[in-house]
Amino acid sequence: MKEYQTITEISGPLVHVETDEPIGYNEIVEIETGDGETRRGQVLDSSSDHVAIQVFEGTEGIDMDSSVRFLGETMKMPVTEDLLGRVLDGSGNPIDGGPDIVPDERRDIVGAAINPYSREYPEDFIQTGVSAIDGMNTLVRGQKLPIFSGSGLPHNDLALQIARQASVPEEEAGEDEDTEFAVIFGAMGITAEEANEFMDDFERTGALERSVVFMNLADDPAVERTVTPRLALTTAEYLAFDKGYHVLVILTDMTNYCEALREIGAAREEVPGRRGYPGYMYTDLAQLYERAGRIKGQEGSITQIPILTMPSDDITHPIPDLTGYITEGQILVDRDLNSQGIQPPIDPLPSLSRLMDDGIGEGLTRGDHGGVSDQLYAAYAQGEDLRDLVNIVGREALSERDNKYLDFAERFEEEFVQQGYGTDRDIDETLDIGWDLLSMLPKEELNRIDEENIAEYYREDVEAEVAAD
């Protein structure tokens, strides 16, 4: 163990130290202040005679006389199956009043990239119980599907709903979900009020029993946010690939994570990239998102739902822009739908799941799933276009067919998208609601669905009621 008292500069969350021998990148550091307090940090930049350390607990109280010890190892996460049901802080320390963690092993939090050759293509359905996701932007095991939201929108309520309700088909068949499915919840930069809401919901619904929660609050050091998602993903990898769990990782809020990167970059006096964010932010985000997936020959899987708030609702902002490049689609939370009281306010039109087609259909969900999804999307898009036209010419100027599409769009929002945060719909219920809505339209309008599915599921009584009205 190397110890120095050669601090040369303290800048924001960084401490700069002169050394007389090379220090490893990402090496863990202990800094002892003058009053005997010990802080932990991590080597962020090193050369032959100079080291920059990011301090997790903040640099307040550290002075030039503080001693610095280099421990000769990188940061590791103690992993065990007993982590399920536990609540940890953003550095991986228990904060739930429970016993100390007795790990099976300690793993490097950076992790190893999955060899592309060893990846198994994601194609198994995950049921979230949310119709706008399951029916039209289906999540599959091993996928990374972010939620794009805005400030003040209820993305936390949606995240909690998914954490409560998410399940895999084997569980639906009656297998023990406590040993088959787990949720890793990583919160970064959230307020104490939001943290209390999360914990109240986890405890009230019993979801905590199958979850591991990492909490980094808004008043915690920003640099800790760069560690929290890596601790969460290391835990997920252990449960998935060592213990055979299907793991859903929810990370919120990635915007706070990227702001921490920008803060550290500014302290290091790096040349900024777009809007002041580091030029390596794409690579950094990819290191997190690409830890989702499945491995050939392994039972478990890691599915990621990162959540981010788009600054000024700007989808071209660097954070959602880079996230969209790396991940396989996005779920968009819409401000207009939220103002109408739609819960959850998911807009299906700009939302996308690129792996959806491989995770639905006969043997996975239902044979009519793909056609129903395509037809609902097309009909809703047409109804949305007609709403703009109505503002100009009035509804009386539209044809009978156009009025049916307008009625469809209204009922689609009220009956399909709207379901509340406490309602858990299975995929059959979601598709049946979709057929009720599509049956408002004449059969000849259903040009994206196979004839045999129309014959089996189309409801003549609904079309007759609409015609009578």
Secondary structure, 3 states (H helix, E strand, C coil): CEEECCEEEEECCEEEEECCCCCCCCEEEEEECCCCCEEEEEEEEECCCEEEEEECCCCCCCCCCCEEEEEEEECEEEECHHHCCCEEECCCCECCCCCCCCCCEEEECCCCCCCHHHECCCCCEEECCCHHHHCCCCEECCCECCEEECCCCCHHHHHHHHHHHCECHHHHCCCCHHHHEEEEEEEEEECHHHHHHHHHHHHHHCHHHHEEEEEEECCCCHHHHHCHHHHHHHHHHHHHHCCCCEEEEEEECHHHHHHHHHHHHHHCCCCCCHHHCCCCHHHHHHHHHCCCEEECCCCCEEEEEEEEECHHHCCCCHHHHHHHHHCCEEEEECHHHHHCCCCCCEEEEEEEECCHHHCCCCCCCCCCHHHHHHHHHHHHHHHHHHHHHHHHHCHHHCCHHHHHHHHHHHHHHHHHHCCCCCCCCCHHHHHHHHHHHHCCCCHHHCCCCCHHHHHHHCCHHHHHHHHHC
